[in-house]
Amino acid sequence: MAVSSPRDKYRGVWLIFFMLGLGTLLPWNFFMTATMYFTSRLKDSSLVSSSANETKAGEQRSALEAKFNNVMTLCAMLPLLICTCLTSFLHSLIPQKLRVMGSLLIIMIVFMVTAVLVKVPLEPLPFFSVTMVKIIIINSFGAVLQGSLFGMAGLLPASYTTPIMSGQGLAGTFAAFAMICAIASGSEMQDAAFGYFITACVVIFLSILSYVMLPKLEFFQFYQERQKKQRSEEENTFSLTNKGGDEAGEQNEHQNVSMIEIFKKVWLLALSVCFTFTVTIGTFPAITADTKSTIAAGGSWDRYFVPVSCFLLFNLCDWGGRSLTAVCTWPGQDSRLLPSAIVARLVFPPLFMLCNVQPRLNLPVFFQHDGVFIVLMVLFAFSNGYLASLCMCFGPKKVLPHEAETAGAIMAFFLSLGLALGAALSFLLRALV
């Protein structure tokens, strides 16, 4: 007789997964938010006299300053993709606790070092090198953490993928809001950056505490024990049906076939989430962040247009879309409407390219008014959050319960593949404008 699952008291497990989702993407979002700080330290003028020579230094960008964004993207996306791939195939060889706790601790240490380096003057080249190494480390262990989290969520009911996606959405919103506050406060660049990194340390520390509490909750214990029992029963059945042969070799072959079989069950959803993020990252922020206001050129709104209409609005609507899947999962996991809606998002890149993106060489400006850009951004961001979250929720539910963790890791890999493909696509789309 099937045993009914206990109740998630006070939504404790849900909140912990939300906190862990926040801790997954907050580090990378804070690095993106602090781009102005990083490039300011790559100027030819020394850090001490940067405030006095800010205008003069800004007229001529150093080679490191000019290449920073491109190299940063490369150093972020390649480790993210490679480590997510490794996590998908090797997660069963490394204990879950080591993957999650180890990743969070290393990311927190990197941010503590980053906060300390804010107060330490360095020459541009060493600073550039150290920053890129930190970005590689953060995204490598962030990939391990993300893959592990989606794998853990795959063991629970479908709705428990939603808090991870929602927490990741809030990470971007939090970083965008911090950027707007920094502009409004008029504080020094280094002071604002120090606050960013200390805040990230605090959030990651809270994520570590949340993960420590997770195994103590009855709701999570129930699904962990159920997975162990199912895995044990499967191994016993397999050993009985394979007596007399090379058991180690046959078991390894069985595991490889299992990975292929799991992918066959989730391939459409995996490709769907990959395509979703390819379209999104190909457009945002490479094209959207270069859009200029046409109704307040030179005014105060001009300073806030991109931070508010691009970054904050995108992250708020993306978060809303991710969070909506907690109460609504339409269309269903077997509906052809879901992949059709994802393909339909191809309309967004050309529409954004026809807004007032500057500088431009090839296309005319067709949508002059800021309101058109804002409406497009709302639809673009909300559809990204909602459709991607649906795919991530449905993926682990297309397989057997004991295969759910592997399915979640595969889905996380294709999410990262979409991010990497989108980053590559963004160079082409921006050149076409």
C-alpha positions as CSV (number, residue, x, y, z in Angstrom):
1,M,0.0,0.0,0.0
2,A,1.4,3.4,-1.0
3,V,2.3,5.7,1.8
4,S,1.0,9.2,1.6
5,S,3.6,12.0,1.8
6,P,3.7,14.3,4.8
7,R,2.8,17.9,4.6
8,D,5.4,20.6,3.9
9,K,5.0,22.4,7.1
10,Y,5.1,26.2,6.8
11,R,6.2,25.7,3.2
12,G,9.7,25.2,4.7
13,V,11.1,23.0,1.8
14,W,9.6,25.4,-0.7
15,L,11.2,28.4,0.9
16,I,14.6,26.6,1.2
17,F,14.6,25.8,-2.5
18,F,13.7,29.4,-3.2
19,M,16.7,30.6,-1.2
20,L,19.0,28.1,-2.9
21,G,17.7,29.3,-6.3
22,L,18.4,32.9,-5.3
23,G,22.0,31.8,-4.2
24,T,22.6,30.1,-7.6
25,L,22.3,33.2,-9.8
26,L,22.9,36.1,-7.4
27,P,26.7,35.8,-7.7
28,W,26.7,36.1,-11.5
29,N,24.1,38.9,-11.5
30,F,26.2,40.9,-9.0
31,F,29.3,40.5,-11.3
32,M,27.2,41.8,-14.2
33,T,25.8,44.6,-12.2
34,A,29.3,45.7,-11.1
35,T,30.7,45.9,-14.7
36,M,31.2,49.6,-14.4
37,Y,33.3,49.1,-11.3
38,F,35.5,46.5,-13.0
39,T,36.1,48.6,-16.1
40,S,36.9,51.6,-13.9
41,R,39.8,49.7,-12.4
42,L,41.1,48.9,-15.9
43,K,41.7,52.5,-16.8
44,D,45.2,53.7,-17.4
45,S,45.0,56.2,-14.6
46,S,45.7,54.9,-11.1
47,L,42.9,54.0,-8.7
48,V,43.8,56.7,-6.3
49,S,43.5,59.5,-8.8
50,S,40.7,58.0,-10.8
51,S,38.1,60.5,-9.4
52,A,40.2,63.5,-10.5
53,N,40.9,62.2,-13.9
54,E,37.6,60.4,-14.6
55,T,36.5,62.5,-17.5
56,K,39.9,62.4,-19.2
57,A,40.3,58.6,-18.7
58,G,36.8,58.0,-20.0
59,E,37.7,59.5,-23.4
60,Q,40.3,56.8,-24.2
61,R,39.5,53.2,-23.3
62,S,42.4,50.8,-22.6
63,A,42.6,47.5,-24.5
64,L,41.6,45.6,-21.3
65,E,38.7,47.9,-20.7
66,A,37.4,47.5,-24.3
67,K,37.6,43.7,-24.2
68,F,36.3,43.2,-20.7
69,N,32.6,42.5,-21.6
70,N,33.5,40.0,-24.4
71,V,36.1,38.1,-22.3
72,M,33.8,38.1,-19.3
73,T,31.0,36.5,-21.3
74,L,33.4,33.9,-22.7
75,C,34.8,33.1,-19.2
76,A,31.2,32.8,-17.9
77,M,29.4,30.7,-20.5
78,L,32.1,28.1,-21.4
79,P,32.7,26.9,-17.8
80,L,29.0,27.0,-17.2
81,L,28.3,24.8,-20.1
82,I,31.2,22.4,-19.5
83,C,30.5,22.0,-15.8
84,T,26.8,21.5,-16.3
85,C,27.6,18.8,-18.8
86,L,29.9,17.1,-16.4
87,T,27.3,17.4,-13.6
88,S,24.7,15.7,-15.8
89,F,26.9,12.6,-16.3
90,L,28.9,12.5,-13.1
91,H,26.4,13.6,-10.5
92,S,25.9,10.0,-9.2
93,L,29.7,9.7,-8.4
94,I,29.8,12.7,-6.1
95,P,27.6,13.0,-3.0
96,Q,24.8,15.6,-3.3
97,K,25.9,17.2,0.0
98,L,29.4,17.7,-1.3
99,R,28.2,19.2,-4.6
100,V,25.8,21.7,-3.1
101,M,27.6,22.7,0.1
102,G,31.1,22.7,-1.5
103,S,29.9,24.9,-4.4
104,L,28.2,27.4,-2.0
105,L,31.3,27.6,0.2
106,I,33.7,28.2,-2.7
107,I,31.4,30.9,-4.2
108,M,31.2,32.7,-0.9
109,I,35.0,32.6,-0.5
110,V,35.4,34.1,-4.0
111,F,33.0,37.0,-3.0
112,M,34.9,37.6,0.2
113,V,38.1,37.8,-1.7
114,T,36.4,40.1,-4.2
115,A,35.2,42.4,-1.5
116,V,38.7,42.6,0.0
117,L,40.2,43.4,-3.4
118,V,37.9,46.4,-3.7
119,K,40.2,48.1,-1.1
120,V,43.5,46.8,-2.6
121,P,45.0,48.7,-5.5
122,L,46.2,46.5,-8.3
123,E,47.6,47.2,-11.8
124,P,45.1,46.7,-14.6
125,L,46.5,43.5,-16.0
126,P,46.7,41.6,-12.7
127,F,43.3,42.9,-11.8
128,F,41.9,41.8,-15.1
129,S,43.4,38.3,-14.8
130,V,42.2,37.8,-11.2
131,T,38.7,38.9,-12.1
132,M,38.4,36.5,-15.0
133,V,39.7,33.6,-12.8
134,K,37.0,34.5,-10.3
135,I,34.3,34.6,-13.0
136,I,35.4,31.1,-14.2
137,I,35.3,29.8,-10.6
138,I,31.9,31.3,-9.8
139,N,30.2,30.0,-13.0
140,S,31.9,26.6,-12.8
141,F,30.6,25.9,-9.3
142,G,27.4,27.8,-10.0
143,A,26.7,25.2,-12.8
144,V,27.4,22.3,-10.4
145,L,25.0,23.9,-7.9
146,Q,22.3,24.6,-10.4
147,G,22.4,21.0,-11.8
148,S,22.3,19.6,-8.3
149,L,19.4,21.7,-7.3
150,F,17.3,20.8,-10.3
151,G,18.2,17.1,-9.7
152,M,17.0,17.4,-6.1
153,A,13.8,19.1,-7.1
154,G,13.2,16.3,-9.6
155,L,12.7,14.0,-6.6
156,L,9.9,16.2,-5.2
157,P,6.5,17.1,-6.7
158,A,6.6,19.1,-9.9
159,S,5.8,22.4,-8.1
160,Y,9.1,22.3,-6.3
161,T,11.0,23.3,-9.4
162,T,9.1,26.6,-9.3
163,P,10.9,28.0,-6.2
164,I,14.3,27.5,-7.8
165,M,13.2,29.3,-11.0
166,S,11.5,32.0,-9.0
167,G,14.6,32.5,-6.7
168,Q,16.8,32.8,-9.8
169,G,14.4,35.4,-11.2
170,L,14.6,37.4,-8.0
171,A,18.4,37.3,-8.1
172,G,18.3,39.4,-11.3
173,T,15.7,41.7,-9.9
174,F,17.7,42.3,-6.7
175,A,20.9,43.1,-8.7
176,A,19.0,45.5,-11.0
177,F,17.4,47.3,-8.0
178,A,20.8,47.6,-6.4
179,M,22.2,49.2,-9.6
180,I,19.3,51.8,-9.6
181,C,19.9,52.6,-5.9
182,A,23.6,53.1,-6.7
183,I,22.8,55.6,-9.4
184,A,20.3,57.4,-7.2
185,S,22.6,57.6,-4.2
186,G,25.5,59.1,-6.2
187,S,28.0,57.1,-4.0
188,E,31.5,56.3,-5.1
189,M,32.0,53.4,-7.4
190,Q,34.2,51.5,-5.0
191,D,31.9,51.9,-2.1
192,A,28.9,50.7,-4.1
193,A,30.9,47.7,-5.3
194,F,32.0,46.8,-1.8
195,G,28.3,46.9,-0.7
196,Y,27.3,44.6,-3.6
197,F,29.9,42.0,-2.8
198,I,29.2,42.0,1.0
199,T,25.5,41.7,0.3
200,A,26.2,38.7,-2.0
201,C,28.3,37.1,0.8
202,V,25.3,37.5,3.3
203,V,22.8,35.9,0.8
204,I,25.1,33.0,0.0
205,F,25.7,32.4,3.8
206,L,21.9,32.3,4.3
207,S,21.7,29.8,1.4
208,I,24.2,27.6,3.2
209,L,22.2,27.7,6.4
210,S,19.0,26.9,4.4
211,Y,20.7,23.8,2.9
212,V,21.9,22.7,6.3
213,M,18.2,22.8,7.5
214,L,16.8,20.9,4.5
215,P,17.6,17.3,5.5
216,K,16.0,17.9,8.9
217,L,12.6,18.5,7.4
218,E,10.2,15.5,7.3
219,F,8.8,16.4,3.9
220,F,12.2,16.2,2.2
221,Q,13.3,13.2,4.2
222,F,10.2,11.3,2.9
223,Y,11.2,11.8,-0.8
224,Q,14.9,11.1,-0.1
225,E,14.0,7.8,1.5
226,R,11.6,6.9,-1.2
227,Q,14.3,7.4,-3.8
228,K,16.8,5.3,-1.9
229,K,14.3,2.5,-1.6
230,Q,13.4,2.5,-5.3
231,R,17.1,2.6,-6.2
232,S,17.8,-0.3,-3.9
233,E,14.9,-2.4,-5.3
234,E,16.1,-1.7,-8.9
235,E,19.7,-2.8,-8.1
236,N,18.4,-6.0,-6.5
237,T,16.2,-6.7,-9.5
238,F,19.1,-6.0,-11.9
239,S,21.5,-8.2,-10.0
240,L,19.1,-11.2,-10.0
241,T,18.5,-11.0,-13.7
242,N,22.2,-10.7,-14.5
243,K,23.8,-13.5,-12.5
244,G,26.7,-15.3,-14.0
245,G,27.9,-12.4,-16.2
246,D,30.4,-9.7,-15.8
247,E,28.3,-7.8,-13.3
248,A,30.4,-4.6,-13.1
249,G,30.6,-4.2,-16.9
250,E,26.9,-5.0,-17.4
251,Q,25.9,-2.5,-14.7
252,N,28.0,0.2,-16.3
253,E,26.4,-0.6,-19.7
254,H,22.9,-0.5,-18.0
255,Q,23.7,3.0,-16.6
256,N,24.7,4.3,-20.0
257,V,21.6,3.0,-21.6
258,S,19.6,4.5,-18.8
259,M,21.0,8.0,-19.5
260,I,20.1,7.6,-23.2
261,E,16.6,6.3,-22.4
262,I,16.0,9.2,-20.0
263,F,17.0,11.7,-22.7
264,K,14.6,10.1,-25.1
265,K,11.8,10.8,-22.7
266,V,12.7,14.5,-22.1
267,W,14.4,15.5,-25.4
268,L,11.5,17.8,-26.5
269,L,11.4,19.7,-23.2
270,A,15.2,19.9,-23.1
271,L,15.4,21.4,-26.5
272,S,12.5,23.7,-25.7
273,V,14.2,25.2,-22.7
274,C,17.5,25.5,-24.7
275,F,15.7,27.3,-27.5
276,T,13.9,29.6,-25.0
277,F,17.2,30.9,-23.5
278,T,18.9,31.1,-26.8
279,V,16.3,33.6,-28.0
280,T,16.4,35.5,-24.7
281,I,20.2,35.8,-24.2
282,G,20.6,36.5,-27.9
283,T,18.5,39.6,-27.4
284,F,19.0,40.6,-23.8
285,P,21.1,42.5,-22.9
286,A,23.2,42.8,-26.1
287,I,20.4,44.6,-28.0
288,T,18.0,45.8,-25.3
289,A,20.7,47.5,-23.2
290,D,21.7,49.7,-26.2
291,T,18.2,51.0,-26.7
292,K,18.0,54.8,-26.1
293,S,15.0,56.8,-24.8
294,T,13.3,59.0,-27.5
295,I,11.1,61.1,-25.2
296,A,13.6,62.2,-22.6
297,A,17.0,62.6,-24.3
298,G,19.4,64.3,-21.9
299,G,17.0,64.4,-19.0
300,S,16.9,62.4,-15.7
301,W,14.8,59.7,-17.3
302,D,17.5,59.2,-19.8
303,R,19.9,58.0,-17.0
304,Y,17.3,55.6,-15.6
305,F,15.8,54.3,-18.9
306,V,18.0,51.3,-19.4
307,P,18.3,50.4,-15.7
308,V,14.5,50.6,-15.2
309,S,13.0,49.7,-18.6
310,C,15.6,47.1,-19.5
311,F,17.1,45.4,-16.5
312,L,14.6,46.0,-13.7
313,L,11.5,45.4,-15.8
314,F,12.9,42.3,-17.5
315,N,13.8,40.7,-14.2
316,L,10.5,41.6,-12.5
317,C,8.4,40.2,-15.4
318,D,10.7,37.2,-15.7
319,W,10.3,36.5,-12.0
320,G,6.5,36.9,-12.3
321,G,6.4,34.4,-15.1
322,R,8.5,31.9,-13.2
323,S,6.4,32.3,-10.1
324,L,3.1,31.9,-12.0
325,T,3.9,28.2,-12.6
326,A,3.3,27.6,-8.9
327,V,-0.5,28.1,-9.5
328,C,-0.8,27.5,-13.3
329,T,0.8,24.9,-15.5
330,W,-1.0,25.4,-18.8
331,P,-0.4,24.1,-21.4
332,G,0.3,20.6,-20.1
333,Q,3.5,18.6,-20.5
334,D,2.3,16.6,-23.5
335,S,0.7,19.6,-25.3
336,R,2.1,20.7,-28.7
337,L,1.1,24.2,-27.8
338,L,4.1,24.6,-25.4
339,P,6.9,24.1,-28.0
340,S,4.8,26.1,-30.5
341,A,4.6,29.1,-28.0
342,I,8.4,28.8,-27.5
343,V,9.1,28.9,-31.2
344,A,6.8,31.9,-31.6
345,R,9.2,33.9,-29.4
346,L,11.4,34.2,-32.5
347,V,9.4,37.3,-33.2
348,F,11.0,39.3,-30.4
349,P,14.6,39.7,-31.7
350,P,13.6,41.5,-34.9
351,L,11.1,43.6,-33.1
352,F,13.7,44.8,-30.5
353,M,16.2,45.4,-33.4
354,L,13.7,47.9,-34.9
355,C,13.5,49.9,-31.7
356,N,15.8,52.9,-31.1
357,V,19.0,50.8,-30.6
358,Q,22.1,53.0,-30.9
359,P,24.5,53.0,-32.5
360,R,23.1,51.3,-35.6
361,L,24.3,50.8,-39.2
362,N,21.9,48.7,-41.2
363,L,18.2,48.8,-40.0
364,P,15.9,51.8,-39.7
365,V,14.2,52.7,-36.4
366,F,10.6,51.6,-36.8
367,F,9.4,51.8,-33.2
368,Q,10.2,55.3,-32.0
369,H,8.2,55.6,-28.8
370,D,9.6,54.3,-25.4
371,G,6.2,52.7,-24.7
372,V,6.6,50.2,-27.5
373,F,9.9,49.0,-26.1
374,I,8.4,48.7,-22.6
375,V,5.4,46.6,-23.8
376,L,7.7,44.4,-25.8
377,M,10.0,43.9,-22.8
378,V,7.1,42.9,-20.5
379,L,5.9,40.2,-23.0
380,F,9.4,39.1,-23.8
381,A,10.5,38.7,-20.1
382,F,7.2,37.2,-18.9
383,S,7.1,34.6,-21.6
384,N,10.7,33.7,-21.0
385,G,10.1,33.1,-17.3
386,Y,6.8,31.2,-17.6
387,L,7.7,28.9,-20.6
388,A,11.2,28.1,-19.3
389,S,9.9,27.3,-15.8
390,L,7.2,25.0,-17.3
391,C,9.8,23.1,-19.2
392,M,12.0,22.7,-16.1
393,C,9.0,21.6,-14.0
394,F,7.7,19.0,-16.6
395,G,11.1,17.5,-17.5
396,P,11.7,15.3,-14.3
397,K,8.0,14.3,-14.4
398,K,8.3,12.6,-17.8
399,V,10.5,9.9,-16.3
400,L,10.3,7.3,-13.5
401,P,10.8,8.6,-10.0
402,H,14.3,7.1,-9.6
403,E,15.3,8.7,-12.9
404,A,14.1,12.2,-11.9
405,E,17.4,13.4,-10.5
406,T,19.2,12.5,-13.8
407,A,16.4,14.1,-15.8
408,G,16.8,17.3,-13.8
409,A,20.5,17.4,-14.4
410,I,19.9,16.9,-18.2
411,M,17.4,19.7,-18.2
412,A,19.9,22.0,-16.4
413,F,22.6,21.2,-19.0
414,F,20.3,22.2,-21.9
415,L,19.4,25.4,-20.0
416,S,23.1,26.2,-19.8
417,L,23.5,25.2,-23.5
418,G,20.8,27.8,-24.4
419,L,22.6,30.5,-22.4
420,A,25.9,29.7,-24.3
421,L,24.2,29.6,-27.7
422,G,22.4,32.8,-26.9
423,A,25.6,34.6,-26.0
424,A,27.2,33.6,-29.3
425,L,24.0,34.6,-31.2
426,S,24.0,38.0,-29.6
427,F,27.2,39.1,-31.5
428,L,25.5,38.3,-34.8
429,L,22.2,40.0,-33.9
430,R,23.9,43.2,-32.7
431,A,26.0,43.4,-35.8
432,L,22.9,43.3,-38.0
433,V,21.3,46.3,-36.3
